């Protein structure tokens, strides 16, 4: 069964890599929308990875989000059972992240 789901947020992003979503071992997930807002008066970098954070797993790598700007990234990232999504920002607790998509229950 497929269900539209909010996987994470809205929640602030810390300045250390942290798991924002873990796919259940009995499901597949498809990330369809990543929303990041920067309500501050300064630019902040944003990094996000599928899997443990490393240069080879990043879908955003120190991506600069200007002051007062919203990033809406419409996408199609298939995420395997038990896989994680991690994110962090250049400045602690400024950016707000929301991740939406489809959850597909296996079996």
C-alpha positions as CSV (number, residue, x, y, z in Angstrom):
1,X,0.0,0.0,0.0
2,X,1.3,3.5,-0.8
3,X,0.5,6.4,1.4
4,X,1.5,10.1,1.2
5,X,3.5,10.8,4.3
6,X,5.5,13.6,6.0
7,X,8.7,11.9,6.9
8,X,10.3,14.7,8.9
9,X,9.5,18.2,10.3
10,X,9.0,20.9,10.2
11,X,12.0,21.0,12.5
12,X,15.1,23.0,12.9
13,X,18.4,21.6,11.6
14,X,21.4,21.4,13.9
15,X,25.0,22.1,13.0
16,X,26.0,18.4,13.3
17,X,24.9,15.5,11.0
18,X,21.7,14.1,12.5
19,X,19.3,11.4,11.3
20,X,16.1,13.1,10.1
21,X,14.3,9.9,8.9
22,X,14.8,6.2,9.0
23,X,12.8,4.0,6.6
24,X,11.0,1.1,8.4
25,X,12.5,-2.3,7.7
26,X,9.1,-3.3,6.2
27,X,8.8,-0.4,3.8
28,X,10.2,1.6,0.9
29,X,10.1,5.4,0.9
30,X,10.1,7.8,-2.0
31,X,11.1,11.4,-1.1
32,X,9.1,13.7,-3.3
33,X,9.6,17.1,-1.7
34,X,12.3,18.7,0.5
35,X,11.4,22.1,1.9
36,X,14.0,24.2,3.7
37,X,13.4,27.7,5.0
38,X,15.9,30.3,6.2
39,X,14.0,32.9,8.3
40,X,17.3,34.6,9.4
41,X,19.0,37.7,8.2
42,X,22.1,35.7,7.1
43,X,22.9,33.0,4.5
44,X,23.2,29.5,5.9
45,X,24.6,26.4,4.3
46,X,22.6,23.2,4.1
47,X,23.9,19.6,3.7
48,X,21.7,16.5,3.3
49,X,22.6,12.9,2.5
50,X,20.9,9.6,1.8
51,X,22.7,7.2,4.1
52,X,25.3,8.2,6.7
53,X,26.8,11.6,5.9
54,X,29.8,11.4,3.5
55,X,30.8,13.2,0.4
56,X,29.5,10.4,-1.8
57,X,26.0,10.2,-0.2
58,X,25.1,13.9,-0.3
59,X,22.3,15.3,-2.3
60,X,23.0,18.8,-1.0
61,X,26.6,19.7,-0.1
62,X,27.0,23.0,1.8
63,X,24.3,24.4,-0.4
64,X,24.0,28.1,0.3
65,X,20.4,29.2,1.3
66,X,20.3,33.0,1.3
67,X,18.6,35.1,4.1
68,X,14.8,35.0,4.0
69,X,14.8,32.4,1.2
70,X,12.8,29.1,0.9
71,X,14.2,26.1,-1.0
72,X,11.5,23.9,-2.4
73,X,13.1,20.8,-4.1
74,X,10.7,18.6,-5.9
75,X,12.4,15.2,-6.5
76,X,12.1,11.5,-6.7
77,X,14.6,9.7,-4.4
78,X,13.8,6.0,-3.7
79,X,15.0,5.0,-0.2
80,X,15.5,1.4,0.7
81,X,14.3,-0.4,3.9
82,X,16.2,0.7,7.0
83,X,18.1,3.4,5.1
84,X,18.5,6.8,6.8
85,X,18.4,10.4,5.7
86,X,20.7,12.8,7.5
87,X,21.0,16.6,7.4
88,X,22.9,19.5,9.0
89,X,23.4,23.2,8.6
90,X,26.3,25.6,8.8
91,X,24.6,27.5,11.7
92,X,22.8,25.7,14.5
93,X,19.0,25.8,14.7
94,X,18.3,28.4,12.0
95,X,17.0,26.4,9.0
96,X,13.7,24.6,9.2
97,X,13.4,21.3,7.2
98,X,10.4,19.3,6.1
99,X,10.6,16.1,4.1
100,X,7.5,14.6,2.4
101,X,6.9,11.6,0.1
102,X,5.3,8.3,-0.3
103,X,5.7,5.3,2.0
104,X,5.2,1.9,0.4
105,X,4.5,-1.0,2.8
106,X,6.1,-4.3,1.7
107,X,4.4,-7.6,1.9
